[in-house]
């Protein structure tokens, strides 16, 4: 009899001892697991979409770990301390956690800034079997130019993410940390693990040229799918994203029954 997939709440520590909160949809701690990394100000549930996608993946025999980066959602930490370096570390700890549970293959999927994190994490020394990005920024300096200008013009250590009084704040160190990473050079290191790059053709937050540059920098095997007329969140078109992702997953990482 096949084991039924169920949701379980999980907690594990990141590199600096903060507890990361996750939910794991699995039927056993073996086979292939998809680790989903949310966007910059997002959370593990993705407004419900990530949960629904995990359950669809379960029907196809894949386990899924959804987790909150430190300082986000239910995980410990302060969002003001966010950096790409910390995101990469949290993603690595999530991959390691899944391998320690007994999963033989780990696939990373990153949305927006989470996509940048999984590109920079790459193969993680062979622990990651494949990488998929959705709307991932590659030209970090250009995309975060507004924040850089605000940082230069302020005397305090914090940057507001919008003009609203209750806007989220991050430290200026977020900006300087970005300069440590060349996303395209990192993309080139993912091969020979498969890479799938998905992007919206009408993304106004992260221009579609980012996807093309990431794809061009990467080695084979790789695939790029531009979703026509889709925005940064793939509003009304997320099922097409799922279709592309599921097809790539089943081609490159078939479930062994």
C-alpha atoms as an extended CHARMM CRD file, in Angstrom:
* protein
*
       257  EXT
         1         1  UNK       CA              0.0000000000        0.0000000000        0.0000000000  PROA      1               0.0000000000
         2         2  UNK       CA              1.3110000000        3.4620000000       -0.9010000000  PROA      2               0.0000000000
         3         3  UNK       CA              1.9250000000        5.9240000000        1.8830000000  PROA      3               0.0000000000
         4         4  UNK       CA             -0.4080000000        8.9090000000        1.8150000000  PROA      4               0.0000000000
         5         5  UNK       CA              1.0760000000       12.3850000000        1.5140000000  PROA      5               0.0000000000
         6         6  UNK       CA              0.5190000000       14.5150000000        4.6160000000  PROA      6               0.0000000000
         7         7  UNK       CA              1.5270000000       17.9830000000        5.8390000000  PROA      7               0.0000000000
         8         8  UNK       CA              3.9130000000       18.2660000000        8.7650000000  PROA      8               0.0000000000
         9         9  UNK       CA              5.1930000000       21.3980000000       10.4920000000  PROA      9               0.0000000000
        10        10  UNK       CA              8.9780000000       21.3780000000       10.8050000000  PROA      10              0.0000000000
        11        11  UNK       CA             11.6670000000       23.5400000000       12.3770000000  PROA      11              0.0000000000
        12        12  UNK       CA             15.4330000000       23.5050000000       11.8560000000  PROA      12              0.0000000000
        13        13  UNK       CA             18.2860000000       25.9150000000       12.5080000000  PROA      13              0.0000000000
        14        14  UNK       CA             20.1010000000       28.1250000000       10.0490000000  PROA      14              0.0000000000
        15        15  UNK       CA             23.8260000000       28.8780000000       10.1700000000  PROA      15              0.0000000000
        16        16  UNK       CA             23.4990000000       31.5030000000       12.9100000000  PROA      16              0.0000000000
        17        17  UNK       CA             21.1960000000       29.4650000000       15.1350000000  PROA      17              0.0000000000
        18        18  UNK       CA             17.8380000000       30.9700000000       14.1730000000  PROA      18              0.0000000000
        19        19  UNK       CA             14.9700000000       28.5170000000       13.8050000000  PROA      19              0.0000000000
        20        20  UNK       CA             13.4600000000       28.3450000000       10.3350000000  PROA      20              0.0000000000
        21        21  UNK       CA              9.7980000000       27.4010000000       10.0970000000  PROA      21              0.0000000000
        22        22  UNK       CA              8.6100000000       25.0970000000        7.3500000000  PROA      22              0.0000000000
        23        23  UNK       CA              5.8310000000       22.7960000000        6.2640000000  PROA      23              0.0000000000
        24        24  UNK       CA              6.7290000000       19.5280000000        4.5870000000  PROA      24              0.0000000000
        25        25  UNK       CA              4.3360000000       17.6610000000        2.3080000000  PROA      25              0.0000000000
        26        26  UNK       CA              5.5880000000       14.1000000000        2.0190000000  PROA      26              0.0000000000
        27        27  UNK       CA              4.6190000000       10.4690000000        2.2390000000  PROA      27              0.0000000000
        28        28  UNK       CA              8.0590000000        9.2350000000        3.2470000000  PROA      28              0.0000000000
        29        29  UNK       CA             11.5180000000       10.7020000000        3.6730000000  PROA      29              0.0000000000
        30        30  UNK       CA             12.8800000000        9.2620000000        0.4520000000  PROA      30              0.0000000000
        31        31  UNK       CA             12.8480000000       10.0140000000       -3.2490000000  PROA      31              0.0000000000
        32        32  UNK       CA             12.7200000000       13.5630000000       -4.6060000000  PROA      32              0.0000000000
        33        33  UNK       CA             11.8060000000       16.6970000000       -2.6570000000  PROA      33              0.0000000000
        34        34  UNK       CA             11.2090000000       20.1840000000       -4.0390000000  PROA      34              0.0000000000
        35        35  UNK       CA             12.4670000000       23.0020000000       -1.7830000000  PROA      35              0.0000000000
        36        36  UNK       CA             10.5340000000       26.2170000000       -2.5080000000  PROA      36              0.0000000000
        37        37  UNK       CA             12.1360000000       29.5870000000       -1.7100000000  PROA      37              0.0000000000
        38        38  UNK       CA              9.6880000000       32.4960000000       -1.5180000000  PROA      38              0.0000000000
        39        39  UNK       CA             10.1050000000       36.0700000000       -2.7620000000  PROA      39              0.0000000000
        40        40  UNK       CA             11.5840000000       39.1240000000       -1.0520000000  PROA      40              0.0000000000
        41        41  UNK       CA              8.6570000000       40.0810000000        1.1950000000  PROA      41              0.0000000000
        42        42  UNK       CA              6.7520000000       36.8200000000        0.7990000000  PROA      42              0.0000000000
        43        43  UNK       CA              6.1870000000       33.7660000000        2.9530000000  PROA      43              0.0000000000
        44        44  UNK       CA              6.2320000000       30.0150000000        2.5770000000  PROA      44              0.0000000000
        45        45  UNK       CA              2.5160000000       29.6280000000        1.7720000000  PROA      45              0.0000000000
        46        46  UNK       CA              2.6510000000       32.0130000000       -1.1880000000  PROA      46              0.0000000000
        47        47  UNK       CA             -0.8680000000       33.2540000000       -0.4960000000  PROA      47              0.0000000000
        48        48  UNK       CA             -2.0380000000       29.6530000000       -0.7850000000  PROA      48              0.0000000000
        49        49  UNK       CA             -0.5730000000       29.0210000000       -4.2290000000  PROA      49              0.0000000000
        50        50  UNK       CA              2.5770000000       27.3310000000       -2.9330000000  PROA      50              0.0000000000
        51        51  UNK       CA              0.4840000000       25.0160000000       -0.7690000000  PROA      51              0.0000000000
        52        52  UNK       CA             -1.7310000000       24.1060000000       -3.7280000000  PROA      52              0.0000000000
        53        53  UNK       CA              1.3140000000       23.4860000000       -5.9290000000  PROA      53              0.0000000000
        54        54  UNK       CA              2.8370000000       21.1920000000       -3.3030000000  PROA      54              0.0000000000
        55        55  UNK       CA             -0.3300000000       19.1310000000       -3.2400000000  PROA      55              0.0000000000
        56        56  UNK       CA             -0.2710000000       18.8810000000       -7.0380000000  PROA      56              0.0000000000
        57        57  UNK       CA              3.3480000000       17.7600000000       -6.8250000000  PROA      57              0.0000000000
        58        58  UNK       CA              2.3100000000       15.1260000000       -4.3010000000  PROA      58              0.0000000000
        59        59  UNK       CA             -0.0910000000       13.6480000000       -6.8450000000  PROA      59              0.0000000000
        60        60  UNK       CA              2.9310000000       13.2160000000       -9.1090000000  PROA      60              0.0000000000
        61        61  UNK       CA              5.0140000000       11.5750000000       -6.3830000000  PROA      61              0.0000000000
        62        62  UNK       CA              7.1720000000       14.5350000000       -5.3250000000  PROA      62              0.0000000000
        63        63  UNK       CA              7.5560000000       15.7830000000       -1.7580000000  PROA      63              0.0000000000
        64        64  UNK       CA              7.7340000000       19.5450000000       -1.1060000000  PROA      64              0.0000000000
        65        65  UNK       CA              9.2920000000       21.6900000000        1.6060000000  PROA      65              0.0000000000
        66        66  UNK       CA              7.9460000000       25.2230000000        1.9600000000  PROA      66              0.0000000000
        67        67  UNK       CA              9.9010000000       27.3690000000        4.4130000000  PROA      67              0.0000000000
        68        68  UNK       CA             10.1740000000       30.9710000000        5.5930000000  PROA      68              0.0000000000
        69        69  UNK       CA             13.5140000000       32.7250000000        5.2510000000  PROA      69              0.0000000000
        70        70  UNK       CA             14.8220000000       34.0860000000        8.5700000000  PROA      70              0.0000000000
        71        71  UNK       CA             12.9930000000       37.2650000000        9.5220000000  PROA      71              0.0000000000
        72        72  UNK       CA              9.9960000000       36.2920000000        7.3810000000  PROA      72              0.0000000000
        73        73  UNK       CA              6.7220000000       34.5500000000        8.1650000000  PROA      73              0.0000000000
        74        74  UNK       CA              7.0020000000       32.2090000000       11.1390000000  PROA      74              0.0000000000
        75        75  UNK       CA             10.7960000000       31.9270000000       11.1610000000  PROA      75              0.0000000000
        76        76  UNK       CA             12.9560000000       33.5850000000       13.7970000000  PROA      76              0.0000000000
        77        77  UNK       CA             14.9150000000       36.7310000000       13.0670000000  PROA      77              0.0000000000
        78        78  UNK       CA             14.3650000000       40.3360000000       12.0390000000  PROA      78              0.0000000000
        79        79  UNK       CA             13.4570000000       41.1530000000        8.4330000000  PROA      79              0.0000000000
        80        80  UNK       CA             15.6610000000       44.2610000000        8.7070000000  PROA      80              0.0000000000
        81        81  UNK       CA             18.6920000000       41.9440000000        8.7090000000  PROA      81              0.0000000000
        82        82  UNK       CA             17.8620000000       40.4230000000        5.3200000000  PROA      82              0.0000000000
        83        83  UNK       CA             20.7530000000       39.9350000000        2.8900000000  PROA      83              0.0000000000
        84        84  UNK       CA             21.3050000000       37.7490000000       -0.1420000000  PROA      84              0.0000000000
        85        85  UNK       CA             24.0730000000       36.0090000000        1.7760000000  PROA      85              0.0000000000
        86        86  UNK       CA             21.6490000000       35.0730000000        4.5450000000  PROA      86              0.0000000000
        87        87  UNK       CA             19.0560000000       33.9040000000        2.0150000000  PROA      87              0.0000000000
        88        88  UNK       CA             21.6200000000       31.6530000000        0.3640000000  PROA      88              0.0000000000
        89        89  UNK       CA             22.5740000000       30.2610000000        3.7660000000  PROA      89              0.0000000000
        90        90  UNK       CA             18.9400000000       29.6040000000        4.6970000000  PROA      90              0.0000000000
        91        91  UNK       CA             18.3630000000       27.8270000000        1.3810000000  PROA      91              0.0000000000
        92        92  UNK       CA             21.4670000000       25.6910000000        1.9450000000  PROA      92              0.0000000000
        93        93  UNK       CA             20.2980000000       24.7330000000        5.4430000000  PROA      93              0.0000000000
        94        94  UNK       CA             16.9040000000       23.7690000000        4.0020000000  PROA      94              0.0000000000
        95        95  UNK       CA             18.5540000000       21.5590000000        1.3920000000  PROA      95              0.0000000000
        96        96  UNK       CA             20.7850000000       19.9830000000        4.0320000000  PROA      96              0.0000000000
        97        97  UNK       CA             17.7720000000       19.3720000000        6.2840000000  PROA      97              0.0000000000
        98        98  UNK       CA             16.0240000000       17.4530000000        3.4910000000  PROA      98              0.0000000000
        99        99  UNK       CA             19.1210000000       15.3890000000        2.7630000000  PROA      99              0.0000000000
       100       100  UNK       CA             19.4580000000       14.5690000000        6.4650000000  PROA      100             0.0000000000
       101       101  UNK       CA             15.8400000000       13.3750000000        6.5100000000  PROA      101             0.0000000000
       102       102  UNK       CA             16.7610000000       10.8600000000        3.8110000000  PROA      102             0.0000000000
       103       103  UNK       CA             15.6090000000       12.4050000000        0.5320000000  PROA      103             0.0000000000
       104       104  UNK       CA             17.9050000000       11.2680000000       -2.2720000000  PROA      104             0.0000000000
       105       105  UNK       CA             17.2880000000       14.2010000000       -4.6310000000  PROA      105             0.0000000000
       106       106  UNK       CA             16.6280000000       17.8550000000       -3.8490000000  PROA      106             0.0000000000
       107       107  UNK       CA             15.2980000000       20.3370000000       -6.4140000000  PROA      107             0.0000000000
       108       108  UNK       CA             15.3420000000       24.0400000000       -5.5430000000  PROA      108             0.0000000000
       109       109  UNK       CA             12.6730000000       26.4380000000       -6.8100000000  PROA      109             0.0000000000
       110       110  UNK       CA             12.9730000000       30.1570000000       -6.1480000000  PROA      110             0.0000000000
       111       111  UNK       CA             10.4500000000       32.9480000000       -6.7030000000  PROA      111             0.0000000000
       112       112  UNK       CA             11.8330000000       36.4230000000       -7.4360000000  PROA      112             0.0000000000
       113       113  UNK       CA             14.6120000000       37.1980000000       -4.9060000000  PROA      113             0.0000000000
       114       114  UNK       CA             14.3390000000       33.5820000000       -3.7310000000  PROA      114             0.0000000000
       115       115  UNK       CA             15.2190000000       32.6800000000       -7.3130000000  PROA      115             0.0000000000
       116       116  UNK       CA             18.3860000000       34.7450000000       -7.0870000000  PROA      116             0.0000000000
       117       117  UNK       CA             19.2320000000       32.8570000000       -3.8900000000  PROA      117             0.0000000000
       118       118  UNK       CA             18.8650000000       29.4150000000       -5.5040000000  PROA      118             0.0000000000
       119       119  UNK       CA             20.9800000000       30.4880000000       -8.4840000000  PROA      119             0.0000000000
       120       120  UNK       CA             23.7320000000       31.6710000000       -6.1480000000  PROA      120             0.0000000000
       121       121  UNK       CA             23.4520000000       28.4950000000       -4.0600000000  PROA      121             0.0000000000
       122       122  UNK       CA             23.6840000000       26.4570000000       -7.2480000000  PROA      122             0.0000000000
       123       123  UNK       CA             24.5450000000       22.7890000000       -6.9080000000  PROA      123             0.0000000000
       124       124  UNK       CA             25.6390000000       23.2570000000       -3.2740000000  PROA      124             0.0000000000
       125       125  UNK       CA             28.4880000000       20.7930000000       -3.6730000000  PROA      125             0.0000000000
       126       126  UNK       CA             26.2470000000       18.2580000000       -5.3750000000  PROA      126             0.0000000000
       127       127  UNK       CA             23.4360000000       18.3980000000       -2.8180000000  PROA      127             0.0000000000
       128       128  UNK       CA             21.0880000000       20.1020000000       -5.3290000000  PROA      128             0.0000000000
       129       129  UNK       CA             20.0640000000       18.0230000000       -8.3460000000  PROA      129             0.0000000000
       130       130  UNK       CA             18.2460000000       20.7700000000      -10.2700000000  PROA      130             0.0000000000
       131       131  UNK       CA             17.3700000000       24.4780000000      -10.0860000000  PROA      131             0.0000000000
       132       132  UNK       CA             14.2560000000       26.3570000000      -11.2220000000  PROA      132             0.0000000000
       133       133  UNK       CA             13.6770000000       30.1230000000      -11.0290000000  PROA      133             0.0000000000
       134       134  UNK       CA             10.5220000000       32.2160000000      -11.3970000000  PROA      134             0.0000000000
       135       135  UNK       CA             10.9380000000       35.9500000000      -12.1080000000  PROA      135             0.0000000000
       136       136  UNK       CA             14.4560000000       35.9610000000      -10.6800000000  PROA      136             0.0000000000
       137       137  UNK       CA             16.4940000000       39.1950000000      -10.6430000000  PROA      137             0.0000000000
       138       138  UNK       CA             19.9350000000       38.9560000000      -12.2010000000  PROA      138             0.0000000000
       139       139  UNK       CA             20.9560000000       42.6000000000      -12.5660000000  PROA      139             0.0000000000
       140       140  UNK       CA             20.7950000000       43.2900000000       -8.8430000000  PROA      140             0.0000000000
       141       141  UNK       CA             22.3720000000       46.7440000000       -8.9900000000  PROA      141             0.0000000000
       142       142  UNK       CA             19.8630000000       48.0060000000      -11.5320000000  PROA      142             0.0000000000
       143       143  UNK       CA             16.7960000000       46.5110000000       -9.8620000000  PROA      143             0.0000000000
       144       144  UNK       CA             17.7090000000       47.8260000000       -6.4200000000  PROA      144             0.0000000000
       145       145  UNK       CA             18.8710000000       51.2400000000       -7.6300000000  PROA      145             0.0000000000
       146       146  UNK       CA             16.0110000000       52.9950000000       -5.8430000000  PROA      146             0.0000000000
       147       147  UNK       CA             17.0880000000       51.4890000000       -2.5440000000  PROA      147             0.0000000000
       148       148  UNK       CA             20.7060000000       52.4340000000       -3.1970000000  PROA      148             0.0000000000
       149       149  UNK       CA             19.7390000000       56.0600000000       -3.7830000000  PROA      149             0.0000000000
       150       150  UNK       CA             17.7240000000       56.1300000000       -0.5770000000  PROA      150             0.0000000000
       151       151  UNK       CA             20.6170000000       54.5790000000        1.3220000000  PROA      151             0.0000000000
       152       152  UNK       CA             23.0870000000       57.1870000000        0.1250000000  PROA      152             0.0000000000
       153       153  UNK       CA             20.7130000000       60.0000000000        1.0020000000  PROA      153             0.0000000000
       154       154  UNK       CA             19.9770000000       58.9250000000        4.5620000000  PROA      154             0.0000000000
       155       155  UNK       CA             22.1220000000       59.3280000000        7.6510000000  PROA      155             0.0000000000
       156       156  UNK       CA             20.5400000000       56.4620000000        9.5500000000  PROA      156             0.0000000000
       157       157  UNK       CA             21.3660000000       52.7970000000        9.0930000000  PROA      157             0.0000000000
       158       158  UNK       CA             17.9200000000       51.8240000000        7.7660000000  PROA      158             0.0000000000
       159       159  UNK       CA             16.2070000000       52.0400000000        4.3850000000  PROA      159             0.0000000000
       160       160  UNK       CA             12.4390000000       52.1230000000        3.9260000000  PROA      160             0.0000000000
       161       161  UNK       CA             11.0470000000       49.9300000000        1.1440000000  PROA      161             0.0000000000
       162       162  UNK       CA              8.3650000000       52.4810000000        0.2960000000  PROA      162             0.0000000000
       163       163  UNK       CA              7.2710000000       56.0120000000        1.2150000000  PROA      163             0.0000000000
       164       164  UNK       CA              4.5740000000       54.7470000000        3.5960000000  PROA      164             0.0000000000
       165       165  UNK       CA              5.1110000000       55.3700000000        7.3100000000  PROA      165             0.0000000000
       166       166  UNK       CA              4.6010000000       51.6900000000        8.1620000000  PROA      166             0.0000000000
       167       167  UNK       CA              6.8410000000       50.4460000000        5.3420000000  PROA      167             0.0000000000
       168       168  UNK       CA              9.2210000000       47.5540000000        5.9560000000  PROA      168             0.0000000000
       169       169  UNK       CA             12.7750000000       48.6220000000        6.7220000000  PROA      169             0.0000000000
       170       170  UNK       CA             16.0660000000       46.9400000000        5.9520000000  PROA      170             0.0000000000
       171       171  UNK       CA             19.6500000000       47.7580000000        6.8410000000  PROA      171             0.0000000000
       172       172  UNK       CA             22.0070000000       49.4500000000        4.3810000000  PROA      172             0.0000000000
       173       173  UNK       CA             24.1400000000       46.3260000000        4.5820000000  PROA      173             0.0000000000
       174       174  UNK       CA             21.5980000000       44.6820000000        2.2760000000  PROA      174             0.0000000000
       175       175  UNK       CA             22.8010000000       46.9290000000       -0.5310000000  PROA      175             0.0000000000
       176       176  UNK       CA             26.5210000000       46.4290000000        0.0280000000  PROA      176             0.0000000000
       177       177  UNK       CA             26.0070000000       42.6590000000        0.3340000000  PROA      177             0.0000000000
       178       178  UNK       CA             24.4910000000       42.5260000000       -3.1740000000  PROA      178             0.0000000000
       179       179  UNK       CA             27.7900000000       43.6940000000       -4.6120000000  PROA      179             0.0000000000
       180       180  UNK       CA             29.3840000000       40.4240000000       -3.5040000000  PROA      180             0.0000000000
       181       181  UNK       CA             27.4620000000       38.4590000000       -6.1270000000  PROA      181             0.0000000000
       182       182  UNK       CA             27.5960000000       38.1280000000       -9.8910000000  PROA      182             0.0000000000
       183       183  UNK       CA             24.3660000000       36.2240000000      -10.5380000000  PROA      183             0.0000000000
       184       184  UNK       CA             25.2940000000       35.3350000000      -14.1130000000  PROA      184             0.0000000000
       185       185  UNK       CA             28.6450000000       33.8410000000      -13.1080000000  PROA      185             0.0000000000
       186       186  UNK       CA             26.8130000000       31.8060000000      -10.4650000000  PROA      186             0.0000000000
       187       187  UNK       CA             24.2970000000       30.6100000000      -13.0690000000  PROA      187             0.0000000000
       188       188  UNK       CA             27.1840000000       29.2560000000      -15.1400000000  PROA      188             0.0000000000
       189       189  UNK       CA             28.1650000000       26.9860000000      -12.2330000000  PROA      189             0.0000000000
       190       190  UNK       CA             24.8080000000       25.1570000000      -12.0500000000  PROA      190             0.0000000000
       191       191  UNK       CA             25.6600000000       22.8280000000      -14.9580000000  PROA      191             0.0000000000
       192       192  UNK       CA             25.6490000000       19.8750000000      -15.2600000000  PROA      192             0.0000000000
       193       193  UNK       CA             22.5490000000       20.0490000000      -13.0560000000  PROA      193             0.0000000000
       194       194  UNK       CA             19.4690000000       21.0370000000      -15.1210000000  PROA      194             0.0000000000
       195       195  UNK       CA             18.2480000000       24.6430000000      -14.9440000000  PROA      195             0.0000000000
       196       196  UNK       CA             14.7570000000       25.9300000000      -15.7600000000  PROA      196             0.0000000000
       197       197  UNK       CA             14.2160000000       29.7030000000      -16.0490000000  PROA      197             0.0000000000
       198       198  UNK       CA             10.5970000000       30.9480000000      -16.0600000000  PROA      198             0.0000000000
       199       199  UNK       CA              9.6810000000       34.6160000000      -16.4530000000  PROA      199             0.0000000000
       200       200  UNK       CA              6.7140000000       36.7970000000      -17.3230000000  PROA      200             0.0000000000
       201       201  UNK       CA              6.8310000000       38.5890000000      -20.6360000000  PROA      201             0.0000000000
       202       202  UNK       CA              5.2710000000       41.7100000000      -19.0670000000  PROA      202             0.0000000000
       203       203  UNK       CA              7.1780000000       41.6930000000      -15.7690000000  PROA      203             0.0000000000
       204       204  UNK       CA              7.4400000000       45.3560000000      -14.6950000000  PROA      204             0.0000000000
       205       205  UNK       CA              9.4320000000       44.5980000000      -11.5290000000  PROA      205             0.0000000000
       206       206  UNK       CA             12.1920000000       42.4100000000      -12.9590000000  PROA      206             0.0000000000
       207       207  UNK       CA             12.5640000000       42.9720000000      -16.7250000000  PROA      207             0.0000000000
       208       208  UNK       CA             12.4410000000       39.8200000000      -18.8380000000  PROA      208             0.0000000000
       209       209  UNK       CA             15.9860000000       40.5250000000      -20.0710000000  PROA      209             0.0000000000
       210       210  UNK       CA             17.1230000000       39.1940000000      -16.6760000000  PROA      210             0.0000000000
       211       211  UNK       CA             15.8030000000       35.7530000000      -17.5830000000  PROA      211             0.0000000000
       212       212  UNK       CA             17.4830000000       35.8020000000      -20.9730000000  PROA      212             0.0000000000
       213       213  UNK       CA             20.8150000000       36.8150000000      -19.4590000000  PROA      213             0.0000000000
       214       214  UNK       CA             20.6170000000       34.1030000000      -16.7870000000  PROA      214             0.0000000000
       215       215  UNK       CA             19.7520000000       31.5230000000      -19.4410000000  PROA      215             0.0000000000
       216       216  UNK       CA             22.5420000000       32.6510000000      -21.7780000000  PROA      216             0.0000000000
       217       217  UNK       CA             25.1100000000       32.5140000000      -18.9770000000  PROA      217             0.0000000000
       218       218  UNK       CA             24.1410000000       29.0120000000      -17.8940000000  PROA      218             0.0000000000
       219       219  UNK       CA             25.5070000000       25.7730000000      -19.2830000000  PROA      219             0.0000000000
       220       220  UNK       CA             23.5240000000       22.8160000000      -20.5790000000  PROA      220             0.0000000000
       221       221  UNK       CA             21.1280000000       21.2810000000      -19.7790000000  PROA      221             0.0000000000
       222       222  UNK       CA             18.9390000000       24.3610000000      -19.5400000000  PROA      222             0.0000000000
       223       223  UNK       CA             15.5030000000       25.5700000000      -20.5690000000  PROA      223             0.0000000000
       224       224  UNK       CA             13.8350000000       28.9810000000      -20.5880000000  PROA      224             0.0000000000
       225       225  UNK       CA             10.1090000000       29.6550000000      -20.7570000000  PROA      225             0.0000000000
       226       226  UNK       CA              8.7470000000       33.1780000000      -21.1400000000  PROA      226             0.0000000000
       227       227  UNK       CA              5.0430000000       33.3230000000      -20.2420000000  PROA      227             0.0000000000
       228       228  UNK       CA              3.3920000000       35.8240000000      -22.6530000000  PROA      228             0.0000000000
       229       229  UNK       CA              1.6540000000       38.8150000000      -21.0410000000  PROA      229             0.0000000000
       230       230  UNK       CA              2.4560000000       37.5470000000      -17.5290000000  PROA      230             0.0000000000
       231       231  UNK       CA              3.4140000000       40.0070000000      -14.7780000000  PROA      231             0.0000000000
       232       232  UNK       CA              5.9060000000       39.5240000000      -11.9400000000  PROA      232             0.0000000000
       233       233  UNK       CA              3.4450000000       37.4350000000       -9.8990000000  PROA      233             0.0000000000
       234       234  UNK       CA              2.1080000000       35.5520000000      -12.9590000000  PROA      234             0.0000000000
       235       235  UNK       CA             -1.3470000000       36.8640000000      -12.0840000000  PROA      235             0.0000000000
       236       236  UNK       CA             -3.9580000000       34.6650000000      -13.7260000000  PROA      236             0.0000000000
       237       237  UNK       CA             -1.2320000000       32.5770000000      -15.3660000000  PROA      237             0.0000000000
       238       238  UNK       CA              0.2950000000       30.5950000000      -12.5290000000  PROA      238             0.0000000000
       239       239  UNK       CA             -1.2120000000       27.3350000000      -13.8180000000  PROA      239             0.0000000000
       240       240  UNK       CA              0.8610000000       27.7160000000      -16.9820000000  PROA      240             0.0000000000
       241       241  UNK       CA              3.9580000000       28.1340000000      -14.7990000000  PROA      241             0.0000000000
       242       242  UNK       CA              3.0640000000       24.9530000000      -12.9500000000  PROA      242             0.0000000000
       243       243  UNK       CA              2.5590000000       23.1020000000      -16.2300000000  PROA      243             0.0000000000
       244       244  UNK       CA              6.0140000000       24.0980000000      -17.4820000000  PROA      244             0.0000000000
       245       245  UNK       CA              7.6450000000       23.2510000000      -14.1490000000  PROA      245             0.0000000000
       246       246  UNK       CA              5.9130000000       19.8680000000      -13.8030000000  PROA      246             0.0000000000
       247       247  UNK       CA              6.8810000000       18.8960000000      -17.3490000000  PROA      247             0.0000000000
       248       248  UNK       CA             10.5360000000       19.8160000000      -16.7260000000  PROA      248             0.0000000000
       249       249  UNK       CA             10.5410000000       17.9950000000      -13.3920000000  PROA      249             0.0000000000
       250       250  UNK       CA              9.0580000000       14.7890000000      -14.7900000000  PROA      250             0.0000000000
       251       251  UNK       CA             11.4490000000       14.8220000000      -17.7660000000  PROA      251             0.0000000000
       252       252  UNK       CA             14.6180000000       15.3690000000      -15.7610000000  PROA      252             0.0000000000
       253       253  UNK       CA             13.7280000000       13.7670000000      -12.4280000000  PROA      253             0.0000000000
       254       254  UNK       CA             11.1640000000       11.0060000000      -13.0350000000  PROA      254             0.0000000000
       255       255  UNK       CA              9.6470000000        9.3920000000       -9.9830000000  PROA      255             0.0000000000
       256       256  UNK       CA             10.7070000000        5.7800000000       -9.5720000000  PROA      256             0.0000000000
       257       257  UNK       CA              7.6720000000        3.7760000000       -8.5000000000  PROA      257             0.0000000000
